């Protein structure tokens, strides 16, 4: 499911960046990012409140809320990617995508290949190690810029989600 969400987010970001009319519309409507982020936060709060306050919730309802949250997150990432592209920082986007995809793939392989229980500590340590490893390779190939640190932190934060 996470791989599908990541692929759809990448496809949406490419559409927002490459289609001139969508790109211009996003850049003209700066308030869009606040609207999408608000929708994302509302979905997260509703899911958390429903899970903790009401024990008997329809799984279908939770799946619908999570789908809405995933769409909001994909559009949010796409809007941010559009702004970064406009500022000429596409290399940071490429680096973040490479690191995030490696983390997702590594975590998937880790879970399927080991008999280790996927506890918080071992999974996070493995994810951070893979993120740092791929990030260091990207920095060696692309050179160092202080803004590259944000791509690493963003990728690790996505992995923690």
Buried (B, 14 or more C-beta within 10 A) or exposed (E): EEEEBBEBBBEBBEEBBEEEEBBEEBBEEEEBBEBBBEBBEBBBEBBEEBEEEEEEEEEEEBEEBBEBBBBBBBBBBBBBBBBBBEEEBEBBBEBBBBBBBBBBEBBEEBEEEEEEEEEEEEBBEBBBEBBEBBBEBBBEEEEEBEEBEBBBEBBBEBBEE
